[in-house]
Amino acid sequence: MNSIIADLQPLIEGEISCDHDDLLHVSQDFGGIVQKQPKVIVRPQNATDIAKAIQYAANQNITISSRASGHSLSGQSLNQDGILLDMRSLNRVHKLHTEQLWFKADAGVTWRQIVDATTPHRMIPPVLTNYFDVTLGGTHSAAGLGQSSFRYGSQADNCLGLEVVTATGEIVWCSPNENSELFNHVLCGYGQFGIITQIQHRLKPYRPFTRTYFLCYDNLDSFLHDERLLIAEDRVDGLLALFSPCIMGVTRGGGKGLKPLIEWFYRMQITLEVDSENDIDQEKLFSGLNFYRHVYTENLTFEQFVQPAIAVPHLTGTVNPWIDVLLPGSAAKEFIETVLGLVPGFIDFRMTPIGSFGLVAGNTNMPMFSLPDDELIVGFGMYPTVPKTQIQPVLEQLKLITDLAFKMGGKRYLASWAELDLAQWRLQFGDYWPKINQLKQKYDPQGILNPGFIQYEYMTATQINQQMISQPQLPLEPVVATSDS
């Protein structure tokens, strides 16, 4: 450890730390399930610091990972016995171009900083997640989904350009037209092909007022029908759905003990963005919808509406095995009914947010963001917070839910908790899986960038060296040239 610090100090303008409390702080992420601890933390001042740290890691054959807010759920932002780049020190908004509708900022900038900088100009990124204290680099590495993703895709789909430091320590700018292969795989790539240091991203103007209708459904078929209709006809600007259990009593379960008798209700929040509340034609909006009850209507300014309404728990002694599944629209009903039937058996369903979101395959074009084979994608999310001592049985059930999703043609949203075996990684990426392995070997042949999440089917230079060391050395035989040489 001391030798690493002594080596890096002349190279790095930023801070280097091996303080015990600092290392402990970055040894787990928001998920709280995976524990890893680096040897040193580098807080870079610029992309050059990152390039020099990566070059050093490559020369020393040690791993290097990037982390900002640490909001990952499966250890994607952790590092074991290597170098951790604390990206929060790169936190400047560089340009805000209101005429051409884009901004450029460092990877460690939070979305809250962007919203604060753009709303005075009546501009906003097309897609915002439900939590603003995550960073640009983090969500672009994962995808980044929100209430408007059915229309605009992921946050990664709205990226115009990236500054990336490669595994050889080269600083490159990439875009759809320049270094496009790297651009298309660093986005949603979880730091596997390069470290994002700057981002150029779209903006859009917004209207000053919003109206949100809270609609309740007591029938899953009706809910899914209306979700499809609203998305297909592009009737709304925002869509969020939450599922609510109602305990109707208890049943003896055929002599198997008492079980709660649960009726599920499906609440859909649909939002319109308008210049004036008089512009809204509610009769046209509701035409063809089959909701059970119109529960509530909320009028807000856009600036009020855009602020997240959901608190993110950080409770001592708990972990967050959150899971998101992407389903082909045709399989959504069977999957959701099956999973909701399982939920009461392994989590506190009364306190666990469960919901749905929609995507259109044609609006989401990132190759590392794997989607089911259907034009309409129905997302299903479940976000439990459980005592750490009770995590194992919950994870076992979530693995079964993952298996069920794959059997029904679904995919996992990898930003949520995901512990996939090699067969599941093959299912996740399908026919594109060999290409991903080729690209990993091309852009990170030593396997030093953000290791330990995706299981590849190639040997890194580090693994080859370790294998050679562990095998007995045989005497070399002379090579005899032939006429075919």
Long-range contacts (C-beta under 8 A, 24 or more apart in sequence): 1-39, 1-40, 4-39, 4-40, 4-60, 4-62, 4-83, 5-40, 7-56, 7-60, 8-40, 8-42, 8-52, 8-53, 8-56, 8-83, 11-49, 11-52, 11-53, 11-56, 12-42, 12-44, 12-49, 12-52, 12-53, 13-44, 13-45, 13-46, 13-48, 13-49, 14-42, 14-43, 14-44, 14-45, 14-46, 14-49, 14-89, 15-41, 15-42, 15-43, 15-89, 16-40, 16-41, 16-42, 16-43, 17-41, 17-43, 26-67, 26-70, 26-78, 26-79, 26-84, 26-86, 27-78, 28-70, 28-78, 29-67, 29-70, 29-71, 29-72, 29-73, 29-74, 29-75, 29-76, 29-77, 29-78, 30-69, 30-70, 30-71, 30-72, 30-73, 30-312, 30-314, 30-320, 31-72, 31-73, 31-74, 31-75, 31-319, 31-320, 31-321, 31-322, 31-417, 32-318, 32-319, 32-320, 32-388, 33-73, 33-74, 33-75, 33-319, 33-321, 33-391, 33-395, 33-417, 34-74, 34-75, 34-78, 35-78, 36-75, 36-78, 36-79, 36-80, 36-452, 37-79, 37-80, 37-81, 38-65, 38-78, 38-79, 38-80, 38-81, 38-82, 38-83, 38-84, 39-81, 39-82, 39-83, 40-83, 40-84, 41-83, 41-84, 41-85, 41-86, 42-83, 42-84, 42-85, 42-86, 43-86, 43-88, 43-89, 44-85, 44-86, 44-87, 44-89, 44-90, 45-89, 45-90, 46-90, 47-90, 47-163, 47-165, 47-171, 47-197, 47-198, 48-171, 50-85, 50-165, 50-195, 50-197, 51-165, 51-169, 51-170, 51-171, 52-169, 53-83, 53-85, 54-165, 54-166, 54-167, 54-168, 54-169, 54-195, 54-448, 54-449, 55-168, 55-169, 56-83, 57-82, 57-83, 57-448, 58-167, 58-168, 58-169, 58-446, 58-448, 61-446, 61-448, 61-461, 61-462, 61-465, 62-448, 63-447, 63-448, 63-449, 63-450, 63-451, 64-448, 64-449, 64-450, 65-191, 65-449, 65-450, 65-451, 66-107, 66-137, 66-191, 66-195, 66-196, 66-450, 68-107, 68-108, 68-134, 68-135, 68-137, 68-138, 69-110, 69-133, 69-134, 69-135, 69-138, 71-131, 71-133, 71-134, 71-138, 72-138, 72-142, 72-415, 73-320, 73-321, 73-322, 73-415, 73-416, 73-417, 73-418, 74-414, 74-416, 74-417, 74-418, 74-419, 74-453, 75-452, 75-453, 76-141, 76-142, 76-190, 76-191, 76-450, 76-453, 77-138, 78-452, 79-450, 80-452, 82-448, 85-195, 87-135, 87-137, 88-135, 90-197, 93-117, 94-198, 96-121, 96-123, 98-123, 98-203, 101-202, 101-203, 101-204, 101-205, 102-160, 102-200, 102-201, 102-202, 102-203, 103-200, 103-201, 103-203, 104-161, 104-198, 104-199, 104-200, 104-201, 105-136, 105-198, 105-199, 105-201, 106-136, 106-137, 106-197, 106-198, 106-199, 107-135, 107-136, 107-137, 107-140, 107-195, 107-196, 107-197, 107-198, 107-199, 108-135, 108-136, 108-137, 109-135, 109-136, 110-134, 110-135, 110-136, 111-135, 111-136, 111-139, 115-306, 118-203, 119-303, 119-306, 122-205, 122-206, 122-208, 123-203, 123-204, 123-205, 123-206, 124-203, 124-204, 124-205, 124-206, 124-302, 124-306, 125-155, 125-158, 125-201, 125-202, 125-203, 125-204, 126-151, 126-152, 126-158, 126-202, 126-203, 126-204, 127-152, 127-153, 127-154, 127-155, 127-157, 127-158, 128-306, 129-155, 130-308, 130-310, 131-308, 131-310, 131-312, 132-307, 132-308, 136-196, 136-199, 136-201, 137-196, 137-197, 137-199, 140-187, 140-188, 140-196, 140-199, 141-186, 141-187, 141-188, 141-189, 141-190, 141-191, 141-196, 142-188, 142-190, 142-414, 142-415, 143-188, 143-366, 143-369, 143-413, 143-415, 145-357, 145-359, 145-379, 145-413, 147-238, 147-239, 147-240, 147-271, 147-357, 148-237, 148-238, 148-239, 149-357, 149-358, 149-359, 149-363, 149-364, 150-231, 150-239, 150-357, 150-358, 150-359, 150-360, 150-363, 151-234, 151-237, 151-360, 151-363, 152-363, 153-359, 153-363, 153-364, 153-365, 154-188, 154-364, 154-366, 154-369, 155-201, 156-187, 156-188, 156-366, 156-369, 157-363, 157-364, 157-365, 157-366, 158-201, 158-202, 159-187, 159-199, 159-200, 159-201, 159-202, 160-200, 160-201, 160-202, 161-199, 161-200, 162-186, 162-187, 162-196, 162-198, 162-199, 162-200, 163-196, 163-197, 163-198, 163-199, 164-194, 164-195, 164-196, 164-197, 165-194, 165-195, 165-197, 166-193, 166-194, 166-443, 167-193, 167-194, 167-443, 167-444, 167-445, 167-446, 167-448, 167-449, 171-197, 175-200, 181-439, 182-443, 184-366, 184-367, 184-368, 185-367, 185-368, 185-436, 185-439, 185-443, 187-366, 187-368, 187-369, 188-366, 188-367, 188-368, 188-369, 189-368, 190-414, 190-450, 190-453, 190-454, 191-449, 191-450, 192-440, 192-444, 192-449, 192-450, 192-453, 192-454, 193-439, 193-440, 193-443, 193-444, 193-449, 194-443, 194-449, 195-449, 206-273, 206-302, 206-306, 207-273, 207-274, 207-275, 207-302, 208-275, 208-301, 208-302, 209-273, 209-274, 209-275, 209-276, 209-277, 209-299, 209-300, 209-301, 209-302, 210-237, 210-238, 210-271, 210-272, 210-273, 210-274, 210-299, 210-300, 210-301, 210-302, 210-304, 210-305, 211-271, 211-272, 211-274, 211-277, 211-280, 211-297, 211-298, 211-299, 212-238, 212-269, 212-270, 212-271, 212-272, 212-297, 212-298, 212-300, 212-305, 213-269, 213-270, 213-271, 213-285, 213-294, 213-296, 213-297, 214-267, 214-268, 214-269, 214-294, 214-295, 214-296, 214-297, 214-298, 215-267, 215-268, 215-269, 215-270, 215-289, 215-291, 215-293, 215-294, 215-295, 216-265, 216-266, 216-267, 216-291, 216-292, 216-293, 216-294, 216-295, 217-265, 217-266, 217-267, 217-268, 217-290, 217-291, 217-292, 218-263, 218-265, 218-266, 218-292, 219-290, 219-292, 220-264, 220-266, 220-333, 220-336, 220-337, 221-333, 222-290, 222-291, 222-292, 223-266, 223-268, 224-329, 224-332, 224-333, 224-378, 225-290, 226-268, 226-288, 226-289, 226-290, 226-291, 227-268, 227-356, 227-358, 227-378, 228-329, 228-358, 228-376, 229-288, 229-289, 230-270, 230-289, 231-358, 231-360, 231-376, 232-376, 235-270, 235-285, 236-270, 236-271, 236-272, 236-285, 237-271, 237-272, 237-273, 238-269, 238-270, 238-271, 238-273, 239-268, 239-269, 239-270, 239-271, 239-357, 239-358, 240-268, 240-269, 240-271, 240-355, 240-357, 241-266, 241-267, 241-268, 241-269, 241-355, 241-356, 241-357, 242-266, 242-267, 242-269, 242-353, 242-354, 242-355, 243-267, 243-340, 243-354, 243-355, 243-356, 245-344, 245-349, 245-350, 247-350, 259-344, 260-344, 262-344, 262-349, 264-340, 265-292, 266-356, 267-295, 271-305, 273-302, 310-353, 313-385, 315-385, 317-387, 317-388, 318-385, 318-386, 318-387, 318-388, 319-385, 319-386, 319-387, 319-388, 319-391, 320-383, 320-384, 320-385, 320-417, 321-384, 321-386, 321-391, 321-394, 321-395, 321-398, 321-417, 322-381, 322-382, 322-383, 322-384, 322-416, 322-417, 323-381, 323-382, 323-383, 323-398, 323-401, 323-402, 323-412, 323-416, 323-417, 323-418, 324-379, 324-380, 324-381, 324-412, 324-413, 324-415, 324-416, 325-379, 325-380, 325-381, 325-401, 325-402, 325-405, 325-410, 325-411, 325-412, 325-413, 326-359, 326-370, 326-371, 326-372, 326-377, 326-378, 326-379, 326-405, 326-410, 326-411, 326-412, 326-413, 327-372, 327-377, 327-378, 327-379, 327-380, 327-405, 327-408, 327-409, 327-410, 328-372, 328-373, 328-374, 328-376, 328-377, 328-378, 328-408, 328-409, 328-410, 329-374, 329-375, 329-376, 329-377, 329-378, 330-374, 331-372, 331-408, 331-409, 331-410, 332-356, 332-378, 332-380, 334-408, 335-380, 335-404, 335-405, 335-408, 335-410, 336-380, 338-404, 339-380, 339-382, 339-401, 339-404, 342-397, 342-400, 342-401, 343-382, 345-397, 346-393, 346-394, 346-397, 347-382, 347-384, 347-386, 347-394, 347-397, 348-384, 348-386, 351-385, 352-382, 352-383, 352-384, 352-385, 353-381, 353-382, 353-383, 354-380, 354-381, 354-382, 354-383, 355-380, 355-381, 356-380, 356-381, 357-381, 367-432, 367-435, 368-436, 370-411, 370-428, 370-429, 370-430, 370-432, 371-411, 372-409, 372-410, 372-411, 373-409, 374-409, 379-413, 381-416, 395-419, 420-455, 421-455, 422-455, 422-457, 425-454, 425-455, 433-457
